[in-house]
Each structure stands twice: as C-alpha cells, then as structure tokens.
C-alpha cells in the first residue's frame, strides 16, 4: 500500500483557476496511478488554514481493491476527519 498526496496543493476555490494547464497539473499525482490501472482511493484527512480540504490517496496492488477499501477505512478512523 502506498500513501500519497492527491494533489500538489489544496483544492482551489471554484472559479479561481481558468488555465487548463494549471487545472491539469492538479491531477499530477493521480495520473500515473490511473494509467497503471492500480486501485486507489482518495479521502480528506485535514483542512488548511482557510478550511480547504487536504486529501491523501491510498494506492494498492493490482486487483486488490478490498485492501484499498480496508486501508481507507482504517485511515479514516485514525485521522478522525470531520467536515
């Protein structure tokens, strides 16, 4: 299991980014995982100083989705993230 950020920054506020390349860059940590066909799940784990969510993704071995789900549930319980 690999734990990785979902994006290099927190989510931008709606309407603040108009450049398609900038929007594409926010996916840089998920693209390789998707192209490799690996199971992954992202979940919020904290908030920044402005209240925007910070996400992490769990990446598992090919065809081992259940381990990813189980790991996500454990992480969710451990960080106790609330809205």
N, C-alpha and C positions, 0 to 999 in steps of 0.2 A: 504494500500500500504506500502510495506517495501522497504527501500533503503539500499543496502548492497554493499560491495566491490565485484568485480567479482573474484579477486584472492588476495592472501596474499602479492604478490609482483607485480611489473610491468612485462610485458611480457619479457621473455629472448630473447636475440638476437638469430637468427636462428643458430642452430648447437652448442650452448654453453651448453646445458643440454643433457646428454646421458643416465642418470639413469632413468629407467621407473618409479620408486617410486617418484623421485623428480618431474617428469612431472605430475604424478597423484596428488601430493599434490597441484599443482597449481589450480586444479579444486575443492578444498575442499569446497568452498562457493557456488558452483552451484549444487553439487551432491544431497544434501537433497531436494532442490527445485525441481530438475528433478524427483527424486524418488517419491515425494509427488504429482507430476502431476500438479503443480501450474504453471500458466502462468508467464513468466519472460522475460525480455529483457535486454540486456547489451549494453552500449554505452560509448564511450570515453568522458571523461569530462575535462581532463587536460593532461599535459605532465610532466614527471620528468625532472631532471636537464640534463639528457642525451638525451632528446627528445623522450623517450619511452612513449606510451600512458598509462594513468591510467583510468581504467574502473569502472563504477558502474552498478549495476543491480537493476532494479525495479521488485518487486515481487508482484503479485496481488492475489486476491481471486480466487478460482477455478471457471472456466468458465467465467471469467470476463476479457477476453483478451482486449476488447476495452478500459477499464480503464487503462490497462498497456500501450497500444499504446498512449493514450491521455497523460498519465503521462510522458512517454518518450519524446513526442513532447514538452511538457512544460519544462522538464528538459533541453532538447537540446537547446531550445531558451534561457533559463535562464543562462546556462553556456557559451554559445556562443563559443563552441569549434571549432577551425579551424585546418586544417592539418598543 
